[in-house]
Amino acid sequence: MNDKQRVAEHAAQRIEKGMLVGLGTGSTANFFIEALARRQDSLQVQVVASSVVSAIKAQDLGLPLRGIEQVSRLDVYVDGADEVTTDLTLLKGRGADLVREKLLAKASEAFWVLIDPSKQVQRIGQNSPIPIEVMPFAWQLVQRSLADIGGEALLRRNGDGLFVTSYGSLVLDTTFAPAMDAATLNDRLNAIPGIVEHGIFKGLATTVFCGRDGNVDEYQA
């Protein structure tokens, strides 16, 4: 069992009977879905998926699925992250489901983040550009607004075409100078018209579980 599997199993053991559980997307989230399904006979949980991929996996494993439009709150949302700082600010969104992921994280009583040590960073944007979902017709205007606050934004491509999210947005992968702290950047991005969502998750994670050398460390917000 590797660290990703171990941290997923650890989180699944924390799920309580009858919970409504939000499912993240990605390799670590897949391990969690599998671990949760193995406990389903005793737990009798219901799940809400952040992506079509996770929804199909949950259905295939027999987890009762509810649509995101059918819920107003969840007991817990469980997902991975691309980067995590010491104050539990996250960078997410290398995939295509930023809007759903942030909706579920915000609607949950608890948001558990599953990582390995490679995801721990000193600042958001240290290892990865910040994904910014934009309305397709507004991408050049948003790119200019990002440049005005020190961002270098490039359209994400998919082969010969442009990458399109499940929400139908384009993505501007954007780098900022190290001096720009995540809290300030979060506020500035939220204020730019044309941005649908961005990958900074500030003040949403309640617990980070980090698999390390056969153990699981827990960090509380």
Secondary structure, DSSP 8 states (H G I E B T S, - for coil): --HHHHHHHHHHHH--TT-EEEE--SHHHHHHHHHHHHTHHHH--EEEESSHHHHHHHHHTT--EE-GGG-S-EEEEEE--SEE-TT--EE--SSS-HHHHHHHHHHEEEEEEEE-GGGB-SSTTSSS-EEEEE-GGGHHHHHHHHHHTT-EEEE-EETTEE-B-TTS-EEEEEE--TTS-HHHHHHHHHTSTTEEEESEE-S--SEEEEEETTEEEEEE-
